[in-house]
Amino acid sequence: MKKTIFILVLMLTVGMTANAQDSFAKQFKGKEGFSCVTIGKAAMKMMSSKGKLGREGFTGKLKIGNFADKVDRLEIVAASTHEAAEKLSKECKKWIEKDNFESVIDVDEGDQQASIYARTGGDQNIFLLLAQDKETSVIIIYGTMTLEDLQGVMGGGQ
């Protein structure tokens, strides 16, 4: 009986750890100096080619349609203080290194830096945009979309 209880507790602990890791923004929610926004699959469907907003052209020049259908979740974390910005940047870089994200684009223009990283090939692809200027912010897109899909959103692909 003790062995069964131990195994159940171990499985629950592993399950809770896995759930905590599938949301980068979760570690910053409710903490001073951070603003967090999570947009779920249901909201993304409203912007898809099948959703009302997509049909009415609400998205302007961005071609959200099919891309939105492939997004499971979008997370945005912005840091408003210097200390928060340093922490956000540090945590992003730790995650990028730990999970072997590939550098896709790196732009450095004076005091403004922006980088896009990708982790693809598993059940879920992740694209991470880290932007640093007066504020530091990160946008993370989780889903089955590809780099070509992301390019298509900006009108660079069909």
C-alpha positions in Angstrom: 0.0 0.0 0.0 2.8 2.4 0.9 4.4 1.7 -2.5 1.2 2.5 -4.3 0.8 5.7 -2.5 4.4 6.7 -3.1 4.0 6.0 -6.9 0.7 8.0 -7.0 2.4 11.0 -5.2 5.4 10.7 -7.5 3.1 10.7 -10.6 1.2 13.7 -9.3 4.4 15.6 -8.6 5.7 14.9 -12.1 2.4 15.9 -13.6 2.3 19.2 -11.7 5.9 19.9 -12.7 5.1 19.3 -16.4 2.0 21.6 -16.2 4.0 24.3 -14.6 6.6 24.2 -17.3 4.1 24.4 -20.2 3.4 28.1 -19.4 6.4 30.4 -19.4 4.3 33.4 -18.3 3.0 31.6 -15.2 6.2 32.4 -13.3 5.7 36.1 -13.7 1.9 36.5 -13.2 0.9 38.6 -10.3 4.5 39.8 -9.6 5.4 43.4 -9.4 7.0 44.9 -12.5 5.4 42.4 -14.9 2.3 42.5 -17.1 1.1 39.1 -18.5 -1.5 38.4 -21.1 -2.5 34.9 -22.3 -4.6 34.4 -25.3 -6.1 30.9 -25.5 -7.2 28.8 -28.5 -10.8 29.9 -28.3 -9.8 33.6 -28.7 -7.4 32.6 -31.6 -10.3 30.8 -33.3 -12.2 34.1 -33.4 -9.4 35.5 -35.6 -9.1 32.5 -37.8 -10.3 32.1 -41.3 -13.4 30.3 -39.9 -14.1 32.9 -37.2 -16.2 36.0 -37.5 -13.4 38.5 -37.0 -11.2 37.0 -39.7 -14.0 37.1 -42.3 -14.7 40.8 -41.5 -11.1 41.8 -42.1 -10.6 42.9 -38.5 -7.0 41.9 -38.6 -6.1 44.5 -41.2 -2.9 43.8 -43.2 -1.9 40.8 -41.1 -3.1 37.5 -42.6 -4.1 35.8 -39.3 -6.5 33.2 -40.8 -4.9 29.8 -41.2 -2.1 30.7 -38.7 -4.6 31.3 -35.9 -6.1 27.9 -36.5 -2.6 26.4 -35.7 -2.0 28.4 -32.5 -2.8 26.7 -29.2 -1.9 29.7 -27.0 -0.1 33.0 -27.1 1.6 34.5 -24.1 2.9 38.0 -23.7 5.1 39.1 -20.8 6.3 42.7 -20.4 8.6 44.1 -17.8 8.2 47.7 -16.6 11.1 48.0 -14.3 14.9 47.6 -14.8 15.0 44.7 -12.3 12.0 43.0 -13.9 13.5 43.4 -17.4 16.7 41.8 -16.2 14.9 38.9 -14.7 12.7 38.4 -17.8 15.7 38.4 -20.1 17.6 36.0 -17.9 14.7 33.5 -17.6 14.1 33.7 -21.4 17.8 33.0 -22.1 17.9 30.1 -19.6 14.8 28.5 -21.3 16.2 29.1 -24.8 19.5 27.4 -23.8 17.9 24.5 -21.8 15.4 23.6 -24.5 17.8 24.1 -27.5 15.8 26.8 -29.2 17.2 27.7 -32.7 18.0 31.4 -33.4 15.9 32.5 -36.4 16.4 36.2 -36.4 18.6 38.6 -34.4 18.3 42.3 -34.9 20.4 44.8 -33.0 19.9 48.5 -33.7 21.5 50.7 -31.1 19.5 50.4 -27.8 16.9 48.1 -29.5 17.3 44.4 -29.8 14.9 41.8 -31.1 15.4 38.1 -31.5 13.1 35.3 -32.6 13.8 31.8 -31.5 12.1 28.5 -32.5 11.7 25.1 -31.0 10.1 22.8 -33.6 9.8 19.2 -34.4 7.9 17.9 -31.4 4.1 17.7 -30.7 4.1 21.4 -30.2 6.2 24.1 -31.8 7.2 27.2 -29.9 8.2 30.5 -31.3 9.7 33.1 -28.9 10.2 36.8 -29.7 12.4 38.6 -27.2 12.4 42.4 -27.6 14.5 44.8 -25.6 14.5 48.5 -25.7 13.2 50.9 -23.0 11.1 47.9 -21.8 11.7 44.2 -22.2 8.9 42.0 -23.5 8.5 38.5 -24.8 5.9 37.0 -27.0 5.6 33.2 -27.0 3.5 31.3 -29.6 2.6 27.7 -28.8 1.0 25.4 -31.5 1.5 23.4 -34.6 2.4 26.3 -36.8 5.6 26.3 -38.8 8.2 29.0 -39.6 6.5 29.3 -43.1 3.1 29.9 -41.4 4.7 32.7 -39.3 6.2 34.2 -42.4 2.8 34.1 -44.1 1.2 36.1 -41.3 3.4 39.0 -42.3 2.6 38.6 -46.0 5.9 37.1 -46.8 4.4 33.7 -47.9 1.3 32.3 -49.3 
